[in-house]
Amino acid sequence: MNKRTAMDDQLLSLALAQGTSSSRAAVFNPAGQLIANACVHPPTAPAPLLDT
């Protein structure tokens, strides 16, 4: 159940590199999608962006 494959790692890398790929990675690795979202959308990032 907790097996990690090279495919999972590639999908995670794609999700982190391209925000649009995170949803595609979720199909294969839901847990990875949560990790990718945490990295791509950190809680502190939107505030300064919205201020400008």
PDB file of N, CA, C and O in Angstrom:
ATOM      1  N   MET A   1       0.822  -1.201   0.000  1.00  0.00           N
ATOM      2  CA  MET A   1       0.000   0.000   0.000  1.00  0.00           C
ATOM      3  C   MET A   1       0.865   1.263   0.000  1.00  0.00           C
ATOM      4  O   MET A   1       0.509   2.284  -0.589  1.00  0.00           O
ATOM      5  N   ASN A   2       1.997   1.163   0.671  1.00  0.00           N
ATOM      6  CA  ASN A   2       2.879   2.322   0.786  1.00  0.00           C
ATOM      7  C   ASN A   2       4.040   2.253  -0.189  1.00  0.00           C
ATOM      8  O   ASN A   2       5.037   2.956  -0.027  1.00  0.00           O
ATOM      9  N   LYS A   3       3.910   1.394  -1.215  1.00  0.00           N
ATOM     10  CA  LYS A   3       5.013   1.242  -2.171  1.00  0.00           C
ATOM     11  C   LYS A   3       5.207   2.521  -2.975  1.00  0.00           C
ATOM     12  O   LYS A   3       4.250   3.092  -3.496  1.00  0.00           O
ATOM     13  N   ARG A   4       6.469   2.964  -3.068  1.00  0.00           N
ATOM     14  CA  ARG A   4       6.801   4.124  -3.895  1.00  0.00           C
ATOM     15  C   ARG A   4       7.557   3.644  -5.117  1.00  0.00           C
ATOM     16  O   ARG A   4       8.519   2.884  -5.006  1.00  0.00           O
ATOM     17  N   THR A   5       7.124   4.084  -6.265  1.00  0.00           N
ATOM     18  CA  THR A   5       7.779   3.660  -7.496  1.00  0.00           C
ATOM     19  C   THR A   5       8.432   4.862  -8.169  1.00  0.00           C
ATOM     20  O   THR A   5       8.187   6.010  -7.798  1.00  0.00           O
ATOM     21  N   ALA A   6       9.256   4.581  -9.150  1.00  0.00           N
ATOM     22  CA  ALA A   6       9.873   5.663  -9.919  1.00  0.00           C
ATOM     23  C   ALA A   6       8.791   6.503 -10.593  1.00  0.00           C
ATOM     24  O   ALA A   6       8.948   7.711 -10.766  1.00  0.00           O
ATOM     25  N   MET A   7       7.691   5.849 -10.972  1.00  0.00           N
ATOM     26  CA  MET A   7       6.586   6.567 -11.603  1.00  0.00           C
ATOM     27  C   MET A   7       6.016   7.597 -10.636  1.00  0.00           C
ATOM     28  O   MET A   7       5.752   8.735 -11.023  1.00  0.00           O
ATOM     29  N   ASP A   8       5.825   7.196  -9.370  1.00  0.00           N
ATOM     30  CA  ASP A   8       5.310   8.128  -8.374  1.00  0.00           C
ATOM     31  C   ASP A   8       6.245   9.318  -8.228  1.00  0.00           C
ATOM     32  O   ASP A   8       5.798  10.464  -8.170  1.00  0.00           O
ATOM     33  N   ASP A   9       7.549   9.046  -8.170  1.00  0.00           N
ATOM     34  CA  ASP A   9       8.522  10.126  -8.023  1.00  0.00           C
ATOM     35  C   ASP A   9       8.477  11.064  -9.224  1.00  0.00           C
ATOM     36  O   ASP A   9       8.586  12.281  -9.070  1.00  0.00           O
ATOM     37  N   GLN A  10       8.319  10.503 -10.411  1.00  0.00           N
ATOM     38  CA  GLN A  10       8.263  11.333 -11.614  1.00  0.00           C
ATOM     39  C   GLN A  10       7.016  12.208 -11.599  1.00  0.00           C
ATOM     40  O   GLN A  10       7.067  13.385 -11.955  1.00  0.00           O
ATOM     41  N   LEU A  11       5.903  11.625 -11.186  1.00  0.00           N
ATOM     42  CA  LEU A  11       4.664  12.393 -11.143  1.00  0.00           C
ATOM     43  C   LEU A  11       4.770  13.512 -10.121  1.00  0.00           C
ATOM     44  O   LEU A  11       4.298  14.624 -10.357  1.00  0.00           O
ATOM     45  N   LEU A  12       5.397  13.214  -8.973  1.00  0.00           N
ATOM     46  CA  LEU A  12       5.586  14.242  -7.957  1.00  0.00           C
ATOM     47  C   LEU A  12       6.467  15.357  -8.497  1.00  0.00           C
ATOM     48  O   LEU A  12       6.184  16.537  -8.290  1.00  0.00           O
ATOM     49  N   SER A  13       7.521  14.985  -9.181  1.00  0.00           N
ATOM     50  CA  SER A  13       8.433  15.989  -9.736  1.00  0.00           C
ATOM     51  C   SER A  13       7.701  16.861 -10.753  1.00  0.00           C
ATOM     52  O   SER A  13       7.883  18.078 -10.784  1.00  0.00           O
ATOM     53  N   LEU A  14       6.888  16.240 -11.569  1.00  0.00           N
ATOM     54  CA  LEU A  14       6.123  16.995 -12.557  1.00  0.00           C
ATOM     55  C   LEU A  14       5.140  17.930 -11.865  1.00  0.00           C
ATOM     56  O   LEU A  14       4.969  19.078 -12.275  1.00  0.00           O
ATOM     57  N   ALA A  15       4.504  17.439 -10.828  1.00  0.00           N
ATOM     58  CA  ALA A  15       3.525  18.248 -10.108  1.00  0.00           C
ATOM     59  C   ALA A  15       4.191  19.464  -9.478  1.00  0.00           C
ATOM     60  O   ALA A  15       3.626  20.557  -9.472  1.00  0.00           O
ATOM     61  N   LEU A  16       5.389  19.269  -8.953  1.00  0.00           N
ATOM     62  CA  LEU A  16       6.091  20.383  -8.324  1.00  0.00           C
ATOM     63  C   LEU A  16       6.619  21.355  -9.373  1.00  0.00           C
ATOM     64  O   LEU A  16       6.642  22.565  -9.148  1.00  0.00           O
ATOM     65  N   ALA A  17       7.041  20.824 -10.517  1.00  0.00           N
ATOM     66  CA  ALA A  17       7.610  21.682 -11.559  1.00  0.00           C
ATOM     67  C   ALA A  17       6.519  22.453 -12.295  1.00  0.00           C
ATOM     68  O   ALA A  17       6.708  23.617 -12.648  1.00  0.00           O
ATOM     69  N   GLN A  18       5.382  21.807 -12.524  1.00  0.00           N
ATOM     70  CA  GLN A  18       4.290  22.436 -13.260  1.00  0.00           C
ATOM     71  C   GLN A  18       3.018  22.345 -12.425  1.00  0.00           C
ATOM     72  O   GLN A  18       2.532  21.247 -12.155  1.00  0.00           O
ATOM     73  N   GLY A  19       2.488  23.466 -12.023  1.00  0.00           N
ATOM     74  CA  GLY A  19       1.294  23.473 -11.184  1.00  0.00           C
ATOM     75  C   GLY A  19       0.129  22.741 -11.822  1.00  0.00           C
ATOM     76  O   GLY A  19      -0.693  22.155 -11.118  1.00  0.00           O
ATOM     77  N   THR A  20       0.047  22.765 -13.149  1.00  0.00           N
ATOM     78  CA  THR A  20      -1.074  22.138 -13.841  1.00  0.00           C
ATOM     79  C   THR A  20      -0.996  20.616 -13.768  1.00  0.00           C
ATOM     80  O   THR A  20      -2.001  19.932 -13.958  1.00  0.00           O
ATOM     81  N   SER A  21       0.188  20.088 -13.495  1.00  0.00           N
ATOM     82  CA  SER A  21       0.349  18.638 -13.468  1.00  0.00           C
ATOM     83  C   SER A  21      -0.082  18.037 -12.133  1.00  0.00           C
ATOM     84  O   SER A  21      -0.231  16.821 -12.017  1.00  0.00           O
ATOM     85  N   SER A  22      -0.285  18.893 -11.118  1.00  0.00           N
ATOM     86  CA  SER A  22      -0.606  18.368  -9.793  1.00  0.00           C
ATOM     87  C   SER A  22      -1.918  17.583  -9.813  1.00  0.00           C
ATOM     88  O   SER A  22      -2.032  16.554  -9.147  1.00  0.00           O
ATOM     89  N   SER A  23      -2.906  18.059 -10.571  1.00  0.00           N
ATOM     90  CA  SER A  23      -4.178  17.347 -10.626  1.00  0.00           C
ATOM     91  C   SER A  23      -4.019  16.006 -11.324  1.00  0.00           C
ATOM     92  O   SER A  23      -4.672  15.026 -10.964  1.00  0.00           O
ATOM     93  N   ARG A  24      -3.151  15.969 -12.318  1.00  0.00           N
ATOM     94  CA  ARG A  24      -2.916  14.711 -13.025  1.00  0.00           C
ATOM     95  C   ARG A  24      -2.207  13.725 -12.103  1.00  0.00           C
ATOM     96  O   ARG A  24      -2.494  12.529 -12.138  1.00  0.00           O
ATOM     97  N   ALA A  25      -1.292  14.215 -11.287  1.00  0.00           N
ATOM     98  CA  ALA A  25      -0.572  13.351 -10.358  1.00  0.00           C
ATOM     99  C   ALA A  25      -1.527  12.794  -9.307  1.00  0.00           C
ATOM    100  O   ALA A  25      -1.323  11.689  -8.804  1.00  0.00           O
ATOM    101  N   ALA A  26      -2.569  13.556  -8.975  1.00  0.00           N
ATOM    102  CA  ALA A  26      -3.512  13.124  -7.948  1.00  0.00           C
ATOM    103  C   ALA A  26      -4.206  11.826  -8.348  1.00  0.00           C
ATOM    104  O   ALA A  26      -4.572  11.024  -7.489  1.00  0.00           O
ATOM    105  N   VAL A  27      -4.386  11.621  -9.640  1.00  0.00           N
ATOM    106  CA  VAL A  27      -5.050  10.409 -10.110  1.00  0.00           C
ATOM    107  C   VAL A  27      -4.232   9.177  -9.739  1.00  0.00           C
ATOM    108  O   VAL A  27      -4.790   8.134  -9.397  1.00  0.00           O
ATOM    109  N   PHE A  28      -2.908   9.300  -9.806  1.00  0.00           N
ATOM    110  CA  PHE A  28      -2.039   8.175  -9.516  1.00  0.00           C
ATOM    111  C   PHE A  28      -1.583   8.160  -8.062  1.00  0.00           C
ATOM    112  O   PHE A  28      -1.367   7.091  -7.491  1.00  0.00           O
ATOM    113  N   ASN A  29      -1.438   9.327  -7.463  1.00  0.00           N
ATOM    114  CA  ASN A  29      -0.857   9.417  -6.129  1.00  0.00           C
ATOM    115  C   ASN A  29      -1.532  10.545  -5.347  1.00  0.00           C
ATOM    116  O   ASN A  29      -0.993  11.649  -5.276  1.00  0.00           O
ATOM    117  N   PRO A  30      -2.700  10.285  -4.762  1.00  0.00           N
ATOM    118  CA  PRO A  30      -3.436  11.325  -4.036  1.00  0.00           C
ATOM    119  C   PRO A  30      -2.603  11.959  -2.928  1.00  0.00           C
ATOM    120  O   PRO A  30      -2.665  13.172  -2.724  1.00  0.00           O
ATOM    121  N   ALA A  31      -1.826  11.150  -2.213  1.00  0.00           N
ATOM    122  CA  ALA A  31      -0.996  11.688  -1.135  1.00  0.00           C
ATOM    123  C   ALA A  31       0.048  12.640  -1.703  1.00  0.00           C
ATOM    124  O   ALA A  31       0.346  13.672  -1.102  1.00  0.00           O
ATOM    125  N   GLY A  32       0.598  12.297  -2.851  1.00  0.00           N
ATOM    126  CA  GLY A  32       1.579  13.158  -3.492  1.00  0.00           C
ATOM    127  C   GLY A  32       0.965  14.493  -3.889  1.00  0.00           C
ATOM    128  O   GLY A  32       1.635  15.525  -3.856  1.00  0.00           O
ATOM    129  N   GLN A  33      -0.304  14.470  -4.263  1.00  0.00           N
ATOM    130  CA  GLN A  33      -0.974  15.703  -4.659  1.00  0.00           C
ATOM    131  C   GLN A  33      -1.086  16.648  -3.469  1.00  0.00           C
ATOM    132  O   GLN A  33      -0.947  17.862  -3.619  1.00  0.00           O
ATOM    133  N   LEU A  34      -1.335  16.092  -2.287  1.00  0.00           N
ATOM    134  CA  LEU A  34      -1.403  16.925  -1.092  1.00  0.00           C
ATOM    135  C   LEU A  34      -0.060  17.580  -0.833  1.00  0.00           C
ATOM    136  O   LEU A  34       0.012  18.762  -0.496  1.00  0.00           O
ATOM    137  N   ILE A  35       1.013  16.799  -0.993  1.00  0.00           N
ATOM    138  CA  ILE A  35       2.361  17.333  -0.788  1.00  0.00           C
ATOM    139  C   ILE A  35       2.654  18.411  -1.825  1.00  0.00           C
ATOM    140  O   ILE A  35       3.202  19.464  -1.496  1.00  0.00           O
ATOM    141  N   ALA A  36       2.290  18.149  -3.070  1.00  0.00           N
ATOM    142  CA  ALA A  36       2.547  19.112  -4.135  1.00  0.00           C
ATOM    143  C   ALA A  36       1.787  20.410  -3.881  1.00  0.00           C
ATOM    144  O   ALA A  36       2.332  21.498  -4.069  1.00  0.00           O
ATOM    145  N   ASN A  37       0.530  20.297  -3.453  1.00  0.00           N
ATOM    146  CA  ASN A  37      -0.255  21.496  -3.184  1.00  0.00           C
ATOM    147  C   ASN A  37       0.353  22.308  -2.057  1.00  0.00           C
ATOM    148  O   ASN A  37       0.358  23.538  -2.111  1.00  0.00           O
ATOM    149  N   ALA A  38       0.868  21.633  -1.032  1.00  0.00           N
ATOM    150  CA  ALA A  38       1.476  22.337   0.091  1.00  0.00           C
ATOM    151  C   ALA A  38       2.706  23.113  -0.372  1.00  0.00           C
ATOM    152  O   ALA A  38       2.993  24.196   0.139  1.00  0.00           O
ATOM    153  N   CYS A  39       3.433  22.554  -1.344  1.00  0.00           N
ATOM    154  CA  CYS A  39       4.656  23.206  -1.823  1.00  0.00           C
ATOM    155  C   CYS A  39       4.331  24.300  -2.840  1.00  0.00           C
ATOM    156  O   CYS A  39       4.940  25.370  -2.829  1.00  0.00           O
ATOM    157  N   VAL A  40       3.372  24.022  -3.711  1.00  0.00           N
ATOM    158  CA  VAL A  40       3.051  24.977  -4.772  1.00  0.00           C
ATOM    159  C   VAL A  40       2.222  26.136  -4.229  1.00  0.00           C
ATOM    160  O   VAL A  40       2.345  27.266  -4.703  1.00  0.00           O
ATOM    161  N   HIS A  41       1.374  25.860  -3.233  1.00  0.00           N
ATOM    162  CA  HIS A  41       0.511  26.900  -2.676  1.00  0.00           C
ATOM    163  C   HIS A  41       0.744  27.057  -1.178  1.00  0.00           C
ATOM    164  O   HIS A  41      -0.128  26.702  -0.386  1.00  0.00           O
ATOM    165  N   PRO A  42       1.898  27.580  -0.771  1.00  0.00           N
ATOM    166  CA  PRO A  42       2.124  27.792   0.655  1.00  0.00           C
ATOM    167  C   PRO A  42       1.190  28.879   1.186  1.00  0.00           C
ATOM    168  O   PRO A  42       0.875  29.821   0.458  1.00  0.00           O
ATOM    169  N   PRO A  43       0.744  28.770   2.428  1.00  0.00           N
ATOM    170  CA  PRO A  43      -0.257  29.701   2.969  1.00  0.00           C
ATOM    171  C   PRO A  43       0.208  31.155   2.975  1.00  0.00           C
ATOM    172  O   PRO A  43      -0.621  32.063   2.911  1.00  0.00           O
ATOM    173  N   THR A  44       1.519  31.393   3.050  1.00  0.00           N
ATOM    174  CA  THR A  44       1.999  32.769   3.150  1.00  0.00           C
ATOM    175  C   THR A  44       2.199  33.421   1.786  1.00  0.00           C
ATOM    176  O   THR A  44       2.272  34.647   1.703  1.00  0.00           O
ATOM    177  N   ALA A  45       2.288  32.641   0.727  1.00  0.00           N
ATOM    178  CA  ALA A  45       2.589  33.203  -0.590  1.00  0.00           C
ATOM    179  C   ALA A  45       1.477  34.108  -1.151  1.00  0.00           C
ATOM    180  O   ALA A  45       1.784  35.193  -1.645  1.00  0.00           O
ATOM    181  N   PRO A  46       0.201  33.700  -1.093  1.00  0.00           N
ATOM    182  CA  PRO A  46      -0.847  34.512  -1.725  1.00  0.00           C
ATOM    183  C   PRO A  46      -0.972  35.919  -1.140  1.00  0.00           C
ATOM    184  O   PRO A  46      -1.338  36.841  -1.869  1.00  0.00           O
ATOM    185  N   ALA A  47      -0.682  36.118   0.140  1.00  0.00           N
ATOM    186  CA  ALA A  47      -0.880  37.426   0.768  1.00  0.00           C
ATOM    187  C   ALA A  47      -0.055  38.531   0.095  1.00  0.00           C
ATOM    188  O   ALA A  47      -0.627  39.539  -0.320  1.00  0.00           O
ATOM    189  N   PRO A  48       1.274  38.375  -0.026  1.00  0.00           N
ATOM    190  CA  PRO A  48       2.063  39.425  -0.679  1.00  0.00           C
ATOM    191  C   PRO A  48       1.683  39.608  -2.150  1.00  0.00           C
ATOM    192  O   PRO A  48       1.725  40.722  -2.671  1.00  0.00           O
ATOM    193  N   LEU A  49       1.320  38.528  -2.806  1.00  0.00           N
ATOM    194  CA  LEU A  49       0.944  38.625  -4.213  1.00  0.00           C
ATOM    195  C   LEU A  49      -0.338  39.440  -4.366  1.00  0.00           C
ATOM    196  O   LEU A  49      -0.467  40.229  -5.303  1.00  0.00           O
ATOM    197  N   LEU A  50      -1.286  39.252  -3.446  1.00  0.00           N
ATOM    198  CA  LEU A  50      -2.539  39.988  -3.521  1.00  0.00           C
ATOM    199  C   LEU A  50      -2.331  41.447  -3.136  1.00  0.00           C
ATOM    200  O   LEU A  50      -3.049  42.321  -3.620  1.00  0.00           O
ATOM    201  N   ASP A  51      -1.353  41.721  -2.269  1.00  0.00           N
ATOM    202  CA  ASP A  51      -1.083  43.099  -1.855  1.00  0.00           C
ATOM    203  C   ASP A  51      -0.594  43.946  -3.021  1.00  0.00           C
ATOM    204  O   ASP A  51      -0.911  45.133  -3.101  1.00  0.00           O
ATOM    205  N   THR A  52       0.168  43.353  -3.917  1.00  0.00           N
ATOM    206  CA  THR A  52       0.655  44.098  -5.074  1.00  0.00           C
ATOM    207  C   THR A  52      -0.467  44.202  -6.089  1.00  0.00           C
ATOM    208  O   THR A  52      -0.285  44.793  -7.153  1.00  0.00           O
TER     209      THR A  52
END
